[in-house]
Amino acid sequence: MDSPLRKPLALALALAPALAAAEAPPAVLDPVVVTASAGERPRSQVPAAVDVIDGEALRLARPALSLAEVLPRVPGVVVRDRQNQAQDLQLSIRGFGARASFGVRGLRLYSDGIPATMPDGQGQVSHFALSAADRIEVLRGPFSALHGNASGGVVSVTTAMPAGAPRAGVEALGGADGLWRLGASWAGSLDDDRHRLRVDWQRAAADGYREHSAWQRDAAQLAWRAHLPGAGELRLLANHLELDADDPQGLTAAQLAGNRRAASAGALQFDTRKTVSQQQLGARWRQPLAEAHELSLVAWGGRRRTFQVLSVPVAAQASPSSGGGVIDLDRDYAGADLRWQWQPSDALTLTAGALHERAEETRRGFENFIGSQLGVVGALRRDEDNRVTGDDAYLQLDWALAERWRLSAGLRHSQVRFASRDRYVRPGNPDDSGALRYSRATPVLGLVFAGGDDWSVYANAGTGFETPTFAELAYRSDGGSGLNDALRPARSRHVELGARGATAALRWDVALFQARTEDELFVLSSLGGRSVFGNAGLTRRRGAEFSFEAQLAPDWRLAASGTWLDARQRRDVCTTPACGPGERRLVAGNRLPGVAERSAWAELRWDAGEATTALFEARATSGYFADDLNMARAPGHALLGLGVEHRFGRGQRFTAWARVDNLLGRETIGSVIVNEANGRYFEPAPGRTLMLGLRLSL
């Protein structure tokens, strides 16, 4: 085992004998209930790897700015902060999503049950209100038939809706590199708890760790819940996001060695930047009916406007088919998911439903220059209307076969349609209008055996289905224009075996898995701002995951997790239209880029009474490659962090916290841009950083 993992794992192993020998302390770990699979069930009854992070863990001595702060505690999950707000987090589960150049791919994302993933499979987490979250659920693998067009799993965030008299809160934090945030919230019950309302607002900004990486973000969220007659419920969720961010782009290995805080030359020349504006409204309605029946409906709609300046060289835009170097994208999206559930007893639950979702976008491209002036909006080079629709039908059964055995089975049929209407037809640039359709049935099957009140074993098998996104269909490998109709959807087959247990003082999980994917999507070539995607033949992921949480003593708690993941290309694939000797190939046996073989996390928590909490955290990862040829590699590293929070005042209404990350000041790579054509793979992470925060509840 290489050195980045040795210290965190040694800490866990050193404490294991003490856990086994100690008598159970009076403190008890809370039971866990999940909703990410099929309704609300104890985690012990779910035949899949599922984890829950509560809101306290998200905010305790932390700023709650990013999922990268807490999701690394979940085994199999990798969240890399690009230190670039112009690009979303690099989020992957069991290696699915690690190749994504932008946004989140291969996973399904939800905020209070409202999808944050578009019908084509691309998702965003920038509007998640993490400071208001009650819990985050992570389902690893495509087990549930209630979620579609994804291979890696599900990440679901739920907003806290406190009962009782309304209470207001304010917060402020500051940190390294000019980071600051102000926030306010109001939450509580109305009309004897028949209605609950929560409103949150935040403004945050930073100069950024690197040159040309400043950003500012304004976000607001309104959540409302009402009890209806007959034990029904209605929830509304409204989000607003405004983001302005500079884009420093990646660095080559030579640039990284010279000045790791620098931006690329192209980023400075063209003033690369991104502006996002998003508004979304969603509703969830649930109504029990007679004879154990229940109907539920989720409906949502929103608009996301994106303006982005790229560093596409002027010469590369000379081709008549070039889309320019400026993206102006307006996307309207909406959907509805109608679900029926029949539960005649605790032993049987049958769920059936249908989903329709669509997204319509106007995409325009402009030159990023006027004469000799760079980084400005020039002549129009692209103008098209795009539409993607998804229609799904699904059925899932949960059945207690016997006292200790429980079966889950499901089937989902997904159909995704793409249509593009070209409005920019010029000499040398013909009409590129076209349409594509993908469809797939994805079955899942799982079995749980409860060996007792404190442990269970499960097994499952399922399939995944992942279509290309509109951005991945934009360019063709033959150099022609129009949708890349040669691109096929990725199809994966998964098997998993796991065990979990819980006592008064210890909760643990272990999982073994394997996934084989046909036609995985990858970057075939990227030049002049045009990324052409292809299918990678056969890939395989197999691995092992473990996690535990232990109450060592009334004031001490230890949690740790670890992942071993072997993700490789299993078939030679040529990456050029005519493959001859010496041509670029994907070679069987090569590791998949962006996927580390080993990673680990551990946190030791000390509660000094009810007022003070201290956290000591360790994270480690082995090295990983940045390209399919396995020529560029990001080295492994181990990081330490320390956080302290103190609550005081009457009713502990005032909270002050401090946190230091990368305690030893290591120079590390935060993330990589997979298969970046110019070799600008690396996005460096900050050294030692300090953050201070204050919260007041009124």
C-alpha positions in Angstrom: 0.0 0.0 0.0 1.4 3.4 -1.0 2.1 6.1 1.6 -0.9 8.4 1.1 -3.2 5.8 2.6 -1.0 4.4 5.3 -1.6 6.9 8.0 -5.4 7.2 7.9 -5.9 3.4 7.7 -3.3 2.8 10.4 -5.4 5.1 12.6 -8.5 3.1 12.1 -6.7 -0.3 12.6 -5.0 1.0 15.8 -8.4 1.8 17.3 -10.1 -1.4 16.2 -8.9 -3.5 19.2 -10.2 -0.8 21.6 -13.6 -1.0 19.9 -13.8 -4.7 20.3 -12.7 -4.7 24.0 -14.8 -1.7 25.2 -18.1 -2.1 26.8 -21.0 -0.4 25.0 -21.1 3.2 26.3 -24.5 4.8 27.2 -24.5 6.9 24.0 -26.4 5.3 21.1 -26.1 5.9 17.4 -29.3 7.0 15.7 -31.2 4.6 13.5 -31.1 5.4 9.8 -34.1 5.7 7.4 -33.7 6.2 3.7 -36.0 7.3 0.9 -33.7 7.0 -2.2 -34.8 3.5 -3.1 -38.6 3.0 -2.8 -40.4 5.0 -0.3 -39.3 5.4 3.3 -37.6 2.3 4.7 -35.0 1.4 7.3 -31.6 1.2 5.7 -31.2 -2.3 6.9 -34.0 -3.4 4.5 -32.5 -1.9 1.3 -30.6 -4.5 -0.8 -28.1 -1.9 -2.0 -25.2 0.3 -0.8 -26.9 3.4 0.6 -25.6 6.1 3.0 -27.1 9.0 4.8 -25.3 12.1 5.9 -27.3 14.3 8.4 -27.4 18.1 8.3 -25.3 18.3 11.5 -22.3 16.6 9.8 -22.7 18.9 6.9 -22.5 22.1 8.9 -20.5 21.2 12.0 -17.4 23.4 11.9 -17.8 23.6 8.1 -19.0 26.3 5.7 -21.5 24.1 3.8 -20.4 25.6 0.5 -19.8 22.4 -1.4 -20.6 18.7 -1.5 -16.8 18.2 -1.6 -16.8 18.9 2.2 -18.8 15.8 3.3 -19.3 13.3 0.5 -15.8 11.9 0.7 -16.9 10.2 3.8 -19.1 7.9 1.6 -17.0 5.0 0.2 -17.0 4.8 -3.6 -17.8 8.5 -3.9 -15.3 10.9 -5.3 -15.9 14.7 -5.2 -13.1 16.8 -6.5 -13.2 20.6 -6.2 -11.9 22.1 -9.3 -11.2 25.5 -7.5 -13.1 26.8 -10.5 -16.7 28.0 -10.0 -17.1 28.3 -13.8 -17.2 24.4 -13.9 -19.2 22.3 -11.6 -17.8 19.8 -9.1 -16.2 16.6 -10.5 -18.5 14.1 -8.9 -18.4 10.3 -9.5 -19.6 7.1 -7.9 -17.6 3.9 -8.4 -15.9 5.7 -11.3 -19.0 6.6 -13.2 -19.0 10.3 -14.0 -15.2 10.7 -13.7 -14.7 11.4 -17.4 -17.1 14.4 -17.4 -15.6 17.6 -18.8 -18.4 19.7 -17.4 -21.4 19.2 -15.1 -22.2 15.9 -13.5 -22.6 12.9 -15.7 -23.7 9.3 -15.0 -25.6 10.1 -11.8 -29.1 11.1 -10.9 -29.4 14.3 -8.7 -32.4 15.4 -6.6 -33.2 18.3 -4.4 -36.3 17.6 -2.2 -37.4 15.0 -4.7 -37.1 17.5 -7.6 -34.7 16.3 -10.3 -31.5 18.3 -10.9 -30.6 16.1 -13.8 -31.8 16.9 -17.3 -33.5 14.3 -19.6 -30.2 13.9 -21.5 -28.4 12.9 -18.3 -26.4 16.0 -17.5 -26.9 17.4 -14.0 -26.0 20.4 -11.9 -25.5 20.8 -8.1 -24.8 24.6 -8.0 -28.3 25.4 -6.8 -28.3 22.9 -3.9 -29.0 24.8 -0.6 -26.5 22.8 1.5 -26.7 25.2 4.5 -30.5 24.4 4.8 -30.1 20.6 4.2 -31.5 18.1 6.7 -29.9 15.1 5.1 -28.0 13.9 2.0 -28.7 10.3 0.7 -26.3 8.5 -1.6 -27.3 5.3 -3.4 -24.3 3.6 -5.0 -25.1 1.7 -8.2 -28.2 1.8 -10.4 -30.3 -0.5 -8.1 -33.5 1.5 -7.9 -35.9 1.2 -10.8 -37.4 4.5 -9.7 -34.5 6.5 -11.3 -33.4 6.3 -14.9 -30.7 7.3 -17.5 -27.8 6.9 -15.1 -25.2 4.2 -14.3 -23.5 5.4 -11.1 -26.2 6.0 -8.6 -28.2 8.7 -6.9 -27.4 11.8 -4.8 -30.5 13.3 -3.0 -30.6 16.4 -0.8 -33.5 17.0 1.6 -34.3 20.4 3.2 -34.7 20.7 6.9 -38.3 21.9 7.9 -38.2 22.5 11.6 -41.4 22.6 13.7 -42.2 25.0 16.4 -42.3 28.8 16.7 -40.7 30.6 13.7 -37.0 31.3 14.2 -34.7 33.6 12.2 -31.0 33.0 11.7 -28.1 35.0 10.3 -24.5 33.8 9.5 -21.2 35.2 8.2 -18.0 33.5 7.3 -14.6 34.5 5.9 -11.5 32.6 4.8 -8.4 32.5 2.7 -8.2 34.0 -0.8 -10.8 36.6 -0.1 -13.6 34.1 0.6 -16.7 35.6 2.4 -20.4 34.7 2.7 -23.4 36.3 4.3 -26.7 34.4 4.8 -30.1 34.7 6.5 -32.9 32.2 7.1 -36.4 32.1 8.5 -38.2 28.8 9.4 -41.0 27.5 11.5 -44.5 26.2 11.9 -47.7 28.1 11.0 -51.3 27.3 12.0 -50.5 24.7 14.7 -48.0 22.9 12.5 -50.4 22.4 9.6 -48.0 24.5 7.5 -44.2 24.8 7.6 -42.2 27.5 5.8 -38.5 28.0 5.3 -36.7 30.8 3.4 -33.0 31.0 2.9 -30.8 33.6 1.2 -27.0 33.7 0.7 -24.4 35.8 -1.1 -20.9 34.5 -1.4 -17.7 35.6 -3.2 -14.0 34.9 -3.4 -10.9 36.1 -5.2 -10.0 32.5 -5.9 -6.9 30.5 -5.2 -5.6 30.9 -8.7 -5.2 33.9 -11.0 -8.3 34.7 -12.9 -10.6 32.6 -10.7 -12.7 35.1 -8.8 -16.4 34.4 -8.5 -19.7 35.7 -6.9 -22.8 33.8 -6.2 -26.3 34.8 -5.0 -28.7 32.0 -4.0 -32.2 31.9 -2.5 -34.6 29.1 -1.7 -38.2 28.9 -0.4 -39.6 25.6 0.9 -43.2 25.1 2.1 -45.0 22.1 3.4 -48.7 21.7 4.1 -50.7 18.8 5.7 -53.8 17.9 3.6 -57.0 16.2 4.8 -56.7 12.4 4.9 -53.0 12.4 5.8 -52.0 14.0 2.5 -49.1 16.3 2.0 -48.1 19.1 -0.4 -44.6 20.5 -0.7 -43.3 23.4 -2.8 -39.7 24.2 -3.5 -38.4 27.4 -5.3 -34.8 28.1 -6.1 -32.9 31.1 -7.5 -29.3 31.2 -8.5 -27.0 33.9 -10.0 -23.4 33.0 -10.6 -20.5 35.0 -12.2 -17.2 33.3 -12.4 -13.8 33.6 -14.1 -12.4 30.4 -15.6 -8.6 29.9 -15.1 -8.6 26.6 -17.0 -6.2 23.8 -16.4 -2.4 23.8 -16.4 0.2 21.6 -18.1 2.8 19.8 -15.9 5.4 22.4 -16.8 3.1 25.3 -15.9 2.2 23.6 -12.7 5.9 23.3 -11.7 6.4 26.9 -12.5 3.5 28.7 -10.9 0.6 26.5 -9.6 -1.5 29.6 -8.9 -1.4 30.8 -12.5 -4.2 30.7 -15.1 -3.6 29.5 -18.6 -2.4 31.9 -21.2 -5.6 31.5 -23.2 -7.7 32.2 -20.1 -6.0 35.6 -19.8 -6.0 36.4 -23.5 -9.7 35.7 -24.0 -10.9 36.6 -20.5 -12.6 33.2 -20.2 -15.6 33.4 -17.9 -19.1 32.1 -17.3 -22.4 33.6 -16.1 -25.3 31.4 -15.0 -28.9 32.4 -14.0 -31.3 29.7 -12.9 -34.9 29.8 -11.5 -36.8 26.6 -10.6 -40.1 25.7 -9.1 -41.1 22.2 -8.0 -44.1 20.6 -6.2 -44.6 17.2 -4.5 -48.1 16.0 -3.7 -48.9 12.8 -1.8 -52.4 11.5 -0.9 -53.2 8.2 0.7 -56.4 6.5 -0.7 -58.6 3.8 0.6 -57.4 0.2 1.0 -53.7 0.8 1.3 -53.4 2.8 -1.9 -51.5 6.1 -2.3 -51.0 8.5 -5.2 -48.1 10.9 -5.5 -47.1 13.5 -8.1 -43.9 15.4 -8.6 -43.9 18.3 -11.1 -41.2 20.8 -11.8 -40.2 23.5 -14.3 -37.4 26.0 -14.6 -35.1 28.0 -16.8 -31.3 28.0 -16.9 -29.4 30.7 -18.8 -25.7 30.3 -19.5 -23.2 32.6 -21.1 -19.6 31.4 -21.5 -16.5 32.8 -23.2 -14.0 30.1 -24.3 -10.4 30.4 -25.4 -10.9 28.9 -28.8 -8.0 30.3 -31.0 -9.1 32.7 -33.7 -7.5 30.5 -36.4 -9.6 27.5 -35.3 -12.8 29.5 -36.0 -12.0 30.1 -39.6 -13.8 26.9 -40.7 -17.4 27.5 -41.9 -18.6 24.8 -39.6 -17.0 26.3 -36.5 -19.4 27.2 -33.6 -17.3 30.1 -32.5 -15.8 30.7 -29.1 -18.7 32.2 -27.1 -21.7 30.1 -25.9 -25.1 31.7 -25.3 -27.5 29.1 -24.1 -31.1 29.4 -22.8 -32.7 26.2 -21.6 -36.3 25.8 -20.4 -37.1 22.5 -18.7 -40.1 20.8 -17.1 -41.4 17.4 -16.1 -43.9 15.3 -14.1 -43.6 12.0 -12.4 -46.9 10.3 -11.4 -46.6 7.4 -9.0 -49.0 4.8 -7.5 -48.2 2.7 -4.5 -50.0 -0.2 -2.9 -49.0 -1.4 0.5 -51.5 -3.8 2.0 -49.1 -4.7 4.8 -45.6 -4.1 6.0 -44.6 -7.3 4.0 -45.5 -6.0 0.6 -45.1 -2.8 -1.4 -45.8 -2.4 -5.1 -44.9 0.9 -6.8 -45.7 1.8 -10.4 -45.3 5.1 -12.2 -44.7 7.1 -15.4 -42.5 10.1 -16.0 -42.3 12.6 -18.8 -39.7 15.3 -18.9 -38.4 17.7 -21.5 -35.9 20.4 -22.1 -35.9 23.0 -24.9 -32.9 25.1 -25.5 -31.8 27.9 -27.8 -28.1 27.6 -28.4 -26.1 30.3 -30.2 -22.4 30.6 -30.8 -20.4 33.7 -31.5 -16.8 34.5 -32.4 -14.8 35.5 -29.3 -13.1 38.4 -31.1 -13.8 41.6 -33.1 -10.7 42.5 -35.2 -7.7 42.3 -32.8 -9.8 42.6 -29.7 -10.2 39.2 -27.9 -12.7 38.0 -25.3 -15.6 39.9 -26.7 -18.8 38.8 -28.5 -18.3 38.9 -32.2 -20.1 37.5 -35.3 -22.8 34.9 -35.1 -21.5 31.3 -35.9 -24.2 29.0 -34.6 -27.9 29.3 -34.1 -30.1 26.3 -33.3 -33.1 25.1 -31.4 -32.7 21.8 -29.5 -35.2 19.6 -27.7 -34.7 16.5 -25.6 -37.6 14.5 -24.1 -37.7 11.5 -21.8 -40.6 9.1 -21.3 -40.2 6.4 -18.7 -42.5 3.8 -17.2 -41.4 1.8 -14.1 -42.5 -0.9 -11.7 -40.9 -1.9 -8.4 -41.8 -4.7 -5.9 -40.7 -4.9 -2.3 -41.8 -8.2 -0.7 -40.9 -9.9 2.7 -40.6 -13.5 1.5 -40.2 -14.8 5.1 -39.3 -13.5 8.5 -35.7 -12.8 7.6 -35.8 -12.6 3.8 -36.8 -9.6 1.7 -37.0 -9.3 -2.1 -36.9 -6.2 -4.2 -37.4 -6.3 -8.0 -38.0 -3.7 -10.5 -38.1 -2.8 -14.2 -37.9 0.5 -15.9 -38.2 1.4 -19.6 -36.6 4.6 -20.7 -36.9 6.4 -24.1 -34.9 9.5 -24.8 -35.5 11.6 -28.0 -33.2 14.3 -29.4 -34.2 16.8 -32.0 -32.2 19.7 -33.4 -33.3 22.5 -35.8 -30.5 24.4 -37.4 -31.1 28.1 -38.0 -27.6 28.9 -39.2 -27.4 27.8 -42.8 -24.6 29.3 -44.8 -22.3 28.4 -47.7 -20.0 25.7 -46.4 -22.3 25.1 -43.4 -25.3 23.1 -44.6 -28.5 22.5 -42.6 -27.5 20.3 -39.6 -31.0 19.6 -38.4 -31.6 16.0 -37.2 -33.2 13.7 -34.7 -32.1 10.7 -32.6 -33.9 8.2 -30.3 -32.5 5.9 -27.7 -34.5 3.4 -25.6 -33.7 0.7 -23.1 -35.3 -1.5 -20.5 -33.3 -1.8 -17.2 -34.2 -4.5 -14.7 -33.0 -4.8 -11.1 -33.2 -7.5 -8.5 -32.1 -7.5 -4.9 -32.3 -9.8 -1.8 -31.8 -9.0 1.9 -31.2 -11.6 4.7 -31.6 -10.2 8.2 -29.3 -12.4 10.3 -30.6 -10.7 13.5 -31.6 -7.4 14.9 -28.1 -6.0 14.4 -26.8 -7.3 11.0 -27.9 -8.2 7.5 -26.5 -9.4 4.2 -27.7 -8.3 0.8 -27.0 -9.0 -2.9 -28.3 -7.3 -6.0 -27.9 -7.3 -9.8 -29.0 -4.5 -12.2 -28.4 -2.7 -15.4 -27.7 0.9 -16.2 -28.4 3.1 -19.2 -26.7 6.3 -20.0 -27.4 8.4 -23.2 -25.1 11.0 -24.6 -26.0 14.6 -23.8 -26.6 17.3 -26.4 -23.1 18.7 -25.8 -21.6 15.2 -26.5 -23.7 14.9 -29.7 -22.6 18.2 -31.1 -19.7 17.2 -33.3 -18.9 14.2 -35.5 -15.7 12.2 -35.8 -15.7 12.5 -39.6 -15.4 16.3 -39.4 -18.9 16.8 -40.7 -21.6 18.8 -39.1 -24.9 17.8 -37.4 -25.7 15.4 -34.6 -23.2 12.6 -34.0 -25.5 9.8 -35.0 -22.7 7.2 -34.7 -22.7 7.7 -30.9 -24.4 4.9 -28.9 -25.6 4.9 -25.3 -23.6 3.3 -22.6 -25.1 0.1 -21.2 -23.8 -1.4 -17.9 -24.4 -4.6 -15.9 -23.8 -4.5 -12.2 -23.6 -7.1 -9.4 -23.0 -6.3 -5.7 -22.7 -8.2 -2.5 -22.7 -6.4 0.9 -23.2 -6.6 4.6 -24.1 -4.1 7.3 -24.6 -4.1 11.0 -25.4 -1.8 13.9 -25.2 -2.0 17.6 -25.6 0.6 20.3 -22.1 1.9 19.7 -21.1 0.7 16.2 -22.4 0.9 12.7 -20.5 -0.7 9.8 -20.9 -1.5 6.1 -19.0 -3.6 3.6 -19.6 -4.0 -0.1 -18.1 -5.8 -3.1 -19.1 -4.9 -6.6 -18.4 -5.3 -10.3 -19.8 -3.4 -13.3 -19.2 -4.1 -17.0 -20.0 -1.3 -19.4 -20.5 -1.6 -23.2 -20.0 1.5 -25.3 -18.9 3.8 -22.5 -18.8 7.4 -23.6 -15.3 9.0 -23.8 -13.6 12.0 -25.4 -12.4 10.8 -28.8 -10.7 14.1 -29.7 -10.6 17.7 -28.5 -9.2 20.4 -30.6 -10.0 24.1 -31.0 -12.9 24.0 -28.5 -14.6 21.1 -30.4 -14.9 17.9 -28.3 -15.8 14.8 -30.3 -17.1 11.8 -28.3 -16.9 8.1 -29.1 -17.7 4.8 -27.5 -15.0 3.0 -25.6 -15.9 -0.6 -26.3 -15.9 -2.6 -23.1 -14.8 -1.3 -19.6 -14.9 -3.0 -16.2 -15.0 -1.7 -12.7 -14.7 -3.9 -9.7 -13.9 -3.0 -6.1 -14.5 -3.1 -2.4 -15.8 -0.5 0.0 -16.1 -0.3 3.8 -17.2 2.2 6.3 -17.9 2.4 10.1 -19.0 4.8 12.7 -18.2 4.0 16.4 -19.0 5.7 19.7 -15.7 5.1 21.5 -16.9 6.8 24.7 -19.6 9.3 25.7 -17.5 12.2 24.3 -15.6 10.5 21.5 -16.8 9.2 18.1 -14.7 7.8 15.2 -15.9 7.4 11.6 -13.9 6.0 8.7 -14.3 4.7 5.2 -12.1 3.2 2.4 -12.4 2.2 -1.2 -10.4 0.0 -3.6 -11.5 0.4 -7.2 -10.0 -1.3 -10.2 -11.4 0.4 -13.3 -9.9 -0.6 -16.6 -10.4 -0.6 -20.4 -11.1 -4.2 -21.4 -10.9 -3.9 -25.2 -8.6 -2.2 -27.7 -10.4 0.7 -29.4 -9.0 2.9 -32.2 -9.7 6.6 -31.6 -9.2 7.7 -35.2 -11.6 7.1 -38.2 -8.9 5.0 -40.0 -6.9 3.0 -37.5 -3.4 2.1 -38.8 -0.1 1.2 -37.1 0.9 3.8 -34.5 -2.5 5.4 -34.4 -3.9 6.5 -31.0 -5.7 3.7 -29.3 -7.4 2.8 -26.1 -5.5 -0.2 -24.9 -7.0 -3.1 -23.0 -5.7 -3.1 -19.5 -5.3 0.7 -19.2 -6.8 2.3 -16.2 -9.8 4.6 -16.7 -8.8 8.3 -16.3 -9.9 10.3 -13.3 -10.4 7.1 -11.2 -8.1 6.5 -8.2 -7.4 2.9 -7.2 -7.5 3.6 -3.5 -9.0 6.3 -1.3 -9.7 6.6 2.4 -11.3 9.0 4.9 -11.4 9.2 8.7 -12.8 11.6 11.3 -12.3 11.7 15.0 -14.9 13.8 16.9 -14.7 15.0 20.5 -17.7 16.6 22.2 -16.6 18.5 25.2 -20.0 18.6 26.8 -22.9 20.2 24.9 -21.1 23.4 24.0 -17.8 22.5 22.2 -17.0 20.1 19.4 -13.6 19.4 17.8 -13.1 17.4 14.6 -9.8 15.9 13.3 -10.1 14.7 9.7 -7.8 12.7 7.4 -8.3 12.2 3.7 -6.0 10.2 1.3 -6.0 9.1 -2.3 -3.6 7.2 -4.5 -2.5 8.6 -7.9 -4.7 8.5 -11.0 -4.4 9.2 -14.7 -5.7 12.2 -16.6 -5.9 10.6 -20.0 -7.0 7.3 -21.7 -3.4 6.6 -22.8 -2.2 6.6 -19.2 0.6 9.1 -20.0 -0.3 11.9 -17.7 -0.8 11.2 -14.0 -1.9 13.2 -10.9 0.1 12.0 -7.8 -1.6 10.7 -4.7 -1.7 12.7 -1.5 -2.9 12.7 2.1 -4.5 15.7 3.8 -5.3 16.6 7.4 -7.9 19.0 8.6 -9.0 20.4 12.0 -12.3 22.1 12.9 -13.6 23.5 16.2 -17.1 24.8 17.0 -18.4 26.4 20.2 -22.0 27.2 21.0 -22.9 29.7 23.7 -25.5 32.1 24.9 -28.9 31.3 26.3 -30.3 28.3 24.4 -26.9 28.1 22.6 -28.2 30.5 20.0 -24.8 31.8 19.1 -22.2 29.6 17.3 -18.6 30.4 16.4 -16.4 28.0 14.4 -13.0 27.8 12.9 -11.5 25.3 10.4 -8.1 24.7 8.9 -7.8 22.4 5.8 -4.6 21.0 4.4 -3.1 21.4 7.8 0.5 20.5 6.7 0.4 22.8 3.6 0.8 20.0 1.0 0.9 20.9 -2.7 -1.7 18.7 -4.3 -3.8 18.3 -7.5 -7.5 19.0 -6.7 -8.8 17.5 -10.0 -8.0 16.8 -13.6 -9.6 17.7 -16.9 -9.7 14.3 -18.6 -8.2 14.1 -22.1 -7.5 17.8 -22.4 -6.1 18.2 -25.9 -3.5 20.8 -25.1 -2.1 18.9 -22.1 -3.7 21.3 -19.6 -4.9 18.5 -17.4 -4.2 19.7 -13.9 -6.3 21.9 -11.6 -4.2 22.6 -8.4 -5.7 22.7 -5.0 -4.8 25.4 -2.3 -2.3 24.9 0.4 -3.2 25.5 4.1 -6.5 27.4 4.3 -8.3 29.0 7.3 -12.0 29.7 7.6 -13.9 31.4 10.4 -17.7 31.5 10.8 -20.4 32.9 13.0 -24.1 31.9 13.2 -26.9 33.5 15.3 -30.3 32.0 15.8 -33.0 34.5 16.9 
